[in-house]
């Protein structure tokens, strides 16, 4: 099971990967980074993507339907946010944010920045899901 650095290195091995990070969406801090940042600063990117992740995780209209896991009903708090991943498409790339379920508060996500011409969005989603499931935070 990979730790943060190994996880980010595996993400960077994906075709078209330009940058990767593990971000705490409650604080906006990067817990680990690899590769480039779209704005030249990983901390700025972490803070900006955390805003997007927070909105997706907290707004009911983007969440699961009534009775679905993660809706905040009794007993569902440990299941993490109802959103699995977010994809933002720009003219030159893709930003994939994959929420990571953890034993504690599930407030982290993997952010992968892919080149649009070289990246494979479907493959990236599959690999990030696998990495998020295997990631060991300690």
C-alpha positions as a Markdown table, in Angstrom:
| # | Residue | x | y | z |
|---|---|---|---|---|
| 1 | Unk | 0.0 | 0.0 | 0.0 |
| 2 | Unk | 1.6 | 3.3 | -1.1 |
| 3 | Unk | 2.2 | 6.3 | 1.1 |
| 4 | Unk | 1.7 | 9.9 | -0.1 |
| 5 | Unk | 5.0 | 10.1 | -2.1 |
| 6 | Unk | 4.6 | 6.8 | -3.8 |
| 7 | Unk | 1.0 | 7.5 | -4.6 |
| 8 | Unk | 1.9 | 10.8 | -6.3 |
| 9 | Unk | 4.7 | 9.2 | -8.2 |
| 10 | Unk | 2.3 | 6.6 | -9.5 |
| 11 | Unk | -0.1 | 9.3 | -10.6 |
| 12 | Unk | 2.7 | 11.1 | -12.4 |
| 13 | Unk | 3.4 | 7.9 | -14.4 |
| 14 | Unk | 0.0 | 8.3 | -16.2 |
| 15 | Unk | 0.2 | 9.5 | -19.8 |
| 16 | Unk | 0.0 | 13.3 | -20.0 |
| 17 | Unk | 0.4 | 13.8 | -16.2 |
| 18 | Unk | 1.8 | 17.3 | -15.5 |
| 19 | Unk | 1.3 | 17.6 | -11.8 |
| 20 | Unk | -0.2 | 15.8 | -8.8 |
| 21 | Unk | -1.0 | 16.6 | -5.2 |
| 22 | Unk | -2.7 | 15.3 | -2.1 |
| 23 | Unk | -4.8 | 18.2 | -0.6 |
| 24 | Unk | -6.6 | 18.6 | 2.7 |
| 25 | Unk | -9.8 | 20.3 | 1.5 |
| 26 | Unk | -10.7 | 21.7 | 4.9 |
| 27 | Unk | -7.5 | 23.7 | 5.3 |
| 28 | Unk | -6.5 | 24.0 | 1.6 |
| 29 | Unk | -3.0 | 22.7 | 2.3 |
| 30 | Unk | -1.0 | 20.4 | 0.1 |
| 31 | Unk | 0.1 | 17.3 | 2.0 |
| 32 | Unk | 2.3 | 16.3 | -0.9 |
| 33 | Unk | 3.1 | 17.4 | -4.4 |
| 34 | Unk | 4.8 | 16.1 | -7.6 |
| 35 | Unk | 5.5 | 17.6 | -11.0 |
| 36 | Unk | 4.3 | 21.0 | -12.0 |
| 37 | Unk | 1.6 | 23.4 | -10.8 |
| 38 | Unk | -0.7 | 25.1 | -13.3 |
| 39 | Unk | 0.1 | 28.5 | -11.7 |
| 40 | Unk | 3.7 | 27.8 | -10.8 |
| 41 | Unk | 3.0 | 27.4 | -7.0 |
| 42 | Unk | 1.6 | 24.1 | -5.5 |
| 43 | Unk | 0.2 | 25.9 | -2.4 |
| 44 | Unk | -1.9 | 28.3 | -4.5 |
| 45 | Unk | -3.2 | 25.4 | -6.6 |
| 46 | Unk | -4.0 | 23.4 | -3.4 |
| 47 | Unk | -5.9 | 26.3 | -1.9 |
| 48 | Unk | -7.9 | 26.9 | -5.1 |
| 49 | Unk | -8.8 | 23.3 | -5.8 |
| 50 | Unk | -9.7 | 22.9 | -2.1 |
| 51 | Unk | -12.4 | 25.6 | -2.6 |
| 52 | Unk | -13.9 | 23.6 | -5.5 |
| 53 | Unk | -13.7 | 20.3 | -3.6 |
| 54 | Unk | -15.3 | 21.9 | -0.5 |
| 55 | Unk | -18.2 | 23.2 | -2.6 |
| 56 | Unk | -18.8 | 19.9 | -4.3 |
| 57 | Unk | -18.7 | 18.0 | -1.0 |
| 58 | Unk | -20.9 | 20.4 | 1.0 |
| 59 | Unk | -23.6 | 21.5 | -1.5 |
| 60 | Unk | -26.6 | 19.3 | -1.4 |
| 61 | Unk | -27.4 | 19.8 | -5.1 |
| 62 | Unk | -24.1 | 18.1 | -6.0 |
| 63 | Unk | -24.5 | 15.3 | -3.5 |
| 64 | Unk | -26.2 | 11.9 | -3.3 |
| 65 | Unk | -30.0 | 11.6 | -3.4 |
| 66 | Unk | -32.1 | 10.9 | -0.3 |
| 67 | Unk | -31.2 | 7.7 | 1.4 |
| 68 | Unk | -27.9 | 7.3 | -0.5 |
| 69 | Unk | -24.7 | 6.8 | 1.5 |
| 70 | Unk | -22.9 | 10.0 | 2.5 |
| 71 | Unk | -26.0 | 12.2 | 2.7 |
| 72 | Unk | -25.3 | 13.0 | 6.3 |
| 73 | Unk | -28.2 | 10.9 | 7.6 |
| 74 | Unk | -27.6 | 9.0 | 10.9 |
| 75 | Unk | -24.8 | 6.5 | 10.5 |
| 76 | Unk | -23.5 | 7.9 | 7.2 |
| 77 | Unk | -21.0 | 10.4 | 8.6 |
| 78 | Unk | -18.1 | 8.0 | 8.3 |
| 79 | Unk | -18.7 | 7.4 | 4.6 |
| 80 | Unk | -17.1 | 10.6 | 3.5 |
| 81 | Unk | -18.4 | 13.1 | 0.9 |
| 82 | Unk | -21.1 | 11.9 | -1.5 |
| 83 | Unk | -19.0 | 13.0 | -4.5 |
| 84 | Unk | -16.4 | 10.5 | -5.8 |
| 85 | Unk | -14.5 | 12.8 | -8.2 |
| 86 | Unk | -14.6 | 16.1 | -10.0 |
| 87 | Unk | -13.4 | 16.8 | -13.5 |
| 88 | Unk | -12.6 | 20.3 | -14.7 |
| 89 | Unk | -11.8 | 20.6 | -18.4 |
| 90 | Unk | -9.8 | 23.6 | -19.7 |
| 91 | Unk | -8.6 | 24.4 | -23.2 |
| 92 | Unk | -5.3 | 22.7 | -22.5 |
| 93 | Unk | -5.9 | 20.2 | -19.8 |
| 94 | Unk | -8.0 | 18.2 | -17.3 |
| 95 | Unk | -8.0 | 18.6 | -13.6 |
| 96 | Unk | -9.3 | 15.4 | -11.8 |
| 97 | Unk | -10.0 | 15.6 | -8.1 |
| 98 | Unk | -10.6 | 12.2 | -6.5 |
| 99 | Unk | -11.9 | 12.2 | -2.9 |
| 100 | Unk | -10.1 | 9.8 | -0.6 |
| 101 | Unk | -12.0 | 8.0 | 2.1 |
| 102 | Unk | -10.1 | 7.7 | 5.3 |
| 103 | Unk | -10.6 | 6.2 | 8.8 |
| 104 | Unk | -10.8 | 9.7 | 10.2 |
| 105 | Unk | -12.7 | 12.6 | 8.6 |
| 106 | Unk | -12.2 | 11.9 | 4.8 |
| 107 | Unk | -11.2 | 15.5 | 4.1 |
| 108 | Unk | -8.5 | 14.8 | 1.5 |
| 109 | Unk | -8.4 | 14.5 | -2.3 |
| 110 | Unk | -6.0 | 13.6 | -5.0 |
| 111 | Unk | -5.6 | 16.3 | -7.7 |
| 112 | Unk | -4.1 | 15.2 | -11.0 |
| 113 | Unk | -3.4 | 17.8 | -13.7 |
| 114 | Unk | -3.4 | 16.2 | -17.2 |
| 115 | Unk | -2.3 | 17.6 | -20.6 |
| 116 | Unk | -5.4 | 17.5 | -22.8 |
| 117 | Unk | -3.7 | 16.2 | -25.9 |
| 118 | Unk | -1.6 | 13.5 | -24.2 |
| 119 | Unk | -3.8 | 12.5 | -21.2 |
| 120 | Unk | -6.3 | 9.8 | -21.1 |
| 121 | Unk | -9.2 | 10.9 | -18.9 |
| 122 | Unk | -10.8 | 7.5 | -18.5 |
| 123 | Unk | -7.6 | 5.9 | -17.5 |
| 124 | Unk | -6.8 | 8.7 | -15.1 |
| 125 | Unk | -10.1 | 8.2 | -13.3 |
| 126 | Unk | -9.6 | 4.5 | -13.0 |
| 127 | Unk | -6.0 | 4.8 | -11.7 |
| 128 | Unk | -6.9 | 7.6 | -9.3 |
| 129 | Unk | -9.7 | 5.5 | -7.9 |
| 130 | Unk | -7.3 | 2.6 | -7.3 |
| 131 | Unk | -4.7 | 4.9 | -5.8 |
| 132 | Unk | -7.2 | 6.5 | -3.5 |
| 133 | Unk | -8.4 | 3.1 | -2.3 |
| 134 | Unk | -4.8 | 1.9 | -1.6 |
| 135 | Unk | -3.4 | 5.1 | -0.2 |
| 136 | Unk | -2.0 | 4.8 | 3.4 |
| 137 | Unk | -2.1 | 8.0 | 5.4 |
| 138 | Unk | -0.1 | 7.8 | 8.6 |
